[in-house]
């Protein structure tokens, strides 16, 4: 990830141009790109997959609560809010897949 930010833009574009078939350049492709198309049905289709991967993180604390009882009970008291916060951060970070495109177009 660090390489994306420290590589000069001209070097990145030159490397991309080497990978493209003859007749194509990064500039021509970037200028003809119209952006992603958002559809509500596509957004709804992703929700089950999102829930499939997020749900276990939210339920991990309550699932093992009987095993971590004891002491002051801080683990039981804070496990659900901590799991929700960690899951929110991880899901937010995972929803940023276009970092490379942002670096190349800025």
KAQUI-V805255 format. One line per field, one symbol per residue. phi: phi as a letter, one per 30 degrees, with the letter a starting at -180 (. if undefined). burial: + if it has 9 or more other C-alpha atoms within 8 Angstrom, else -. Layout:
phi: ???
burial: ???
//
This chain:
phi: .ddddcddedddddddddddddjcbddddddddcjdccbdddddddeddddeddeeddcddddceddcdkididdddcdddddddddddddddddcdcddddddcd
burial: -----------++--++--+---+-+--+-------------+----------+--++++++--+---+------+--++--++--+---+-----------++--
//
